[in-house]
Amino acid sequence: MYQPRSSARPRDSFSSTRLMLVAMFGLLLAAAGCRPSDRYLAEEAVNRGSAHAKKGDYDRAIVEFTEAIRLKPDLAEAFYDRGNAYGRKGDLDRAIADYTKAIPLKPNYALAYCNRGVAYAKKGEQDLAIADFTEAIRLKPDFAMAYRNRGLALTEKGEKSKAEVDFSKAKELGLGSK
């Protein structure tokens, strides 16, 4: 299961109001002859992409995330979110490529490691998946989903006793085992 970033998720009615305020602010800046920063524009593209992804429109989401990356090529969240959109579409190679680009931009990005692990697992590359889940756990020891996902990958490899340890840890952290 892909883990969305919670901080970039627009809220339903709040989202509409926020987008309207952002648009009005942009018009005011333009009228004053000011140009918003590339970072600001990139973050807004990420927010639009997240709104499209939430509706299941992954193609439009990818367009917005790609625009964010064009504006701010070091914005790890844009690569991560575009990776999620590619993953939801089943384009695992592109998802893996985007998570791989996000990681050096934000080396402690446990979510990126975990989701890249999910993509590797779906491709049947369990050893790479286990390595990524292990790194996500190292970075965030209370990451229940990473324990669960590593347990699933270990199960696929036939390492059931190791998998049960991970499932138990995931349950201890508040997540069901399977």
N, C-alpha and C positions, 0 to 999 in steps of 0.2 A: 504494500500500500504506500503510495507516494504521500509524503508529508508536506502540506502547504505551509508557507510562512504565514504565521498568524498576523504579524505586524502590517503586512501590505494588503490585507484583506479589507476591501471596502465594506461598510455596513449598509444595510438596505436603505432606509430612508436617510440616514446620515450621509451615505454615499452620494445620493442625488443632490442633497444640499451642498455638500462639500464640492462636488464637481461644478455646480453652478457658481459658488463663491470663487473657485479657482478661475473659472472662465471670466468672471467679472473682474477679478484681480488682474488677470492677463490683459484684458481690455484697458484697464486703467494704466497699467504699465506701458502699453503700446501708445496710448494717448499722450502719456508724459514723455515719450521718446525713449523709454527704458526697455531693455531686453532682458527677460528672465535668464538666469544662468542655465548652462547645459545640464547641470546636476538637477536643478529644479524641474526642467523639462523632461529629463530622463525619468525622474521619480514619478512624474505625472503619467508618463507613458507606461511605466510599470503598474501604476494604479489602474489605468484603463485596461491594460492586459489582464490584470487580476480579475477585474469585473467581467471581462469576456470569458475568461477561463471558468469563473464561477457559474456562468450560464451554459457552459459546455461548448462554447464557440472557440475551440482551440486554434483554428486557423487565424482568426482575428487577434487572438491573444498573442500568437507567435509574431504577427506583424508588429504589434505594440512593443513587445519585449525586444524585438530586433531594432526598432527605432530607439529604444532606451539604450541599447548597447552601442548603436551608432553615435549617440550623443555623449555617452559616458562609458567608454569601453572597459573601465575598471570597476563597474558596478556589479559586484558578485551576485546580488539578488536578481538582477535581470537575467543573467545566465542561468541561475538556479530555476527561476520561474519558467523560463523558456524550456529548460530541460523537463520540467514537470509537464508542460503542455505537449512537448514531443512524446513524452512517456505515455500520456493519456491517449495520444493518437496511435500508439504502438510503434513509433519510430525510435526504437531503443538505442540504435547507434548514435543518432543525433542527441538523444537525451544524455547518454553517457558522455558525449563530447562536451555538452554544455556544463554538466556537473564538473567535469574535469577542468574546464576553464574557470569555473567559480572557485574551486578549492585554493589555487595559489593566490587568488585575490583576497580570500578570507580563510586563512589556513585552519582556523578552529571551527569551520563550518560543518558541524556534526550532521546537520540535516542533509547537506550535499553528499557527504559520504554515505549516509544511510540510503538516500534515494538512488545514488549511483549503484549501490549494492543491490537494491531492488531490481534495477534494470539489468544488471549482470545476472542475477538469479533468474529472471524471466528468459534470458538468452541461454540458460543452462550452464553458465560459467560460475559454478558454485564456489570455487576457490577464490576467485576475485571478489565475489559477493561477500564471502565470509571475511576476507581481509578488510573490506570497506565497513562492514558492520562492526568489526572489532575496533577499527579506528574511531568510528562514531562513538562507541562505548568508552574508549579511552578518553576522548574529548569531553564526553558528557556521561559520566558513570550512572546516572539515573534515567537514561534514555530507554524506557521500557520497550518501545517499538523496535529499537535496534537489537535488543536481546531476543525478542520474538522472531524477527526476521532472520537473525543468525541461527536461531533454533530451527526454523523452517529449512534454511540452506543446509544445515548439518543433517537434518532428516533426509533431505534429497540425496546426500552423500552416504547415507546408511549409518551415520554416527549418532545413533539414537540416544545413547547415554549422555553424550555431550549436549545434545539437543534438549533433553529433559532438564538439564541444569539451567540452560538459558530460558526455557519456558517457565521454570519455577521462579527465576529471577524476574522475568517480565510480570508474572502474576503478583509477586511480592511488591513490585513497583506500581501495581494497579491495573495491569493489562491482562486480559484473558490469554490463555496459552495458544489457542489454535483458531 
